[in-house]
Amino acid sequence: MEVINIDQAKTQLSQLLVRVQQGEKIVIANRGKPVALIESVSRIPTLKAPSRTFTWSIYCT
């Protein structure tokens, strides 16, 4: 896992996203302190939202 400072992440965001899509994890740091982790969404398990059916009726009088 590579640690990158905020300024570098701002200027290289597109390149970082390509690397993340290839499976890398990247830590964003602020003044040397890790504050965020970027990783591919495909690695995060998807949660199935409960299905709800709503019926709307319009009454004209």
ABEGO torsion letter per residue (X at the ends): XBBBBAAAAAAAAAAAAAAAAAGBBBBBBBGGBBABBBBBAAABBBBBBBBBBBBBBBBBX
